[in-house]
């Protein structure tokens, strides 16, 4: 099953919906158009999942759309497709689209046209990132996501929204501009080596090029820095809590659910196979930073008074597991990292939705303002307990699958499998249970301290509707992860095999160049002697 233009339709249908909303004036028409567009996009994207063939060659993306000659004289193309790595992330993006629209239905009460238009443009950029197989096209989509998110935080955010929006842009822009320098260098070098001297950013042509050891170090640094900021990896995380706390609920869901995954996706897609020697050389250092982020994020979450800030810092901890899994360089850990990207989007996205629902009712996120509300909001309490347990890694729910595979694969790793390091990472699971149970106790249980909490309305049908799909997937992945892992395993194996092959090839080229350089030096010295002594 390879329907023509299916990938492009999934990418650009939200953009079409955004254009359709521009002449509209009625708020109801704008909302319903945004909801219809995102819902149809999700339903169409399910065809990618149904039609994807796990038995296909992982070296050949499926559902490919390609337009050559985009830039005359340069090998830059519109080249999009799907593999096991991008498939689940695209489905997560399209699933969260209608959920974010529904979550903003009553919360966004001004400039609705601008808000929903930016949401749809943002969805096009995020989907394009996970489908692009040309680095310039990837970079365009990567940067496209920056503009809508800046305005969503800066216009519809909290009191310090401008500070948070500017900080978000500055951090991300610095990293991505350095990455652009690396893309240009890589394009010229690969063009000379494997493309007849023509500049190329075709992913598979770049994959065929063995970057010399001398250049791998700084190229890995500029690419990894851009993606580490996006994750964000400790100590580059300081922009994230501000952005989360100040963003509207829908913005926080998109930020945690999808935008952060662009960083981990980039590490897997580009940093590992393009610069394998540098990636393995620095694997232990990055694993250490990941484990520090796991423990640090969990400890800081525990001391937060603001429920939204608690969930924000938990992202630093959870995504530390993903980075650890990536740089373990084992199939189990890589599989765990990919599925944990999805798990984090589901559970943390749901936590932000639930905190936002509380804020809509009380206009505060301080946990001390609540307590005992499980009695008056039992449906809300069910979803909050369910989601918190999934985020904490309870067996039978999605978080357990990803964290278990990451820890198992990391323990077996020859690069990062130090028992002390893995033990510290495992402590993050325990600490997650501590801060999430603390959140549950402070908000749901104990006596009702504030009289206003006795009359809080429980979740309405719209709110239940947007939480149910997330809960279903949390349970599905926890109980039966096989269908998802089956689609990601060939790609994970292919990437790791490519890393090993290219790492050995680069070492062989470096060894061959040493005798050649020595022979050239000997010849040059001999000529100098003969010239001096005719």
VENJOKA-V762064 format. One record per run of one state. SS is the DSSP state (H for helix, E for strand, C for the rest). FROM is the first residue (numbers start at 1). LEN is the number of residues. If there is no record, write none. Layout:
# VENJOKA-V762064
ss=<SS;SS>
from=<FROM;FROM>
len=<LEN;LEN>
This chain:
# VENJOKA-V762064
ss=<C;H;C;H;C;E;C;E;C;E;C;H;C;H;E;C;E;H;C;H;C;E;C;E;H;C;H;C;H;C;H;C;H;C;H;C;H;C;E;H;C;H;C;E;H;C;H;C;H;C;H;C;H;C;H;C;H;C>
from=<1;6;22;27;52;62;68;75;76;78;83;84;104;112;132;133;134;135;157;161;195;200;201;202;203;209;213;232;238;247;249;260;261;275;276;282;283;303;306;307;327;331;363;366;367;370;378;393;398;412;419;445;451;456;461;480;482;533>
len=<5;16;5;25;10;6;7;1;2;5;1;20;8;20;1;1;1;22;4;34;5;1;1;1;6;4;19;6;9;2;11;1;14;1;6;1;20;3;1;20;4;32;3;1;3;8;15;5;14;7;26;6;5;5;19;2;51;2>
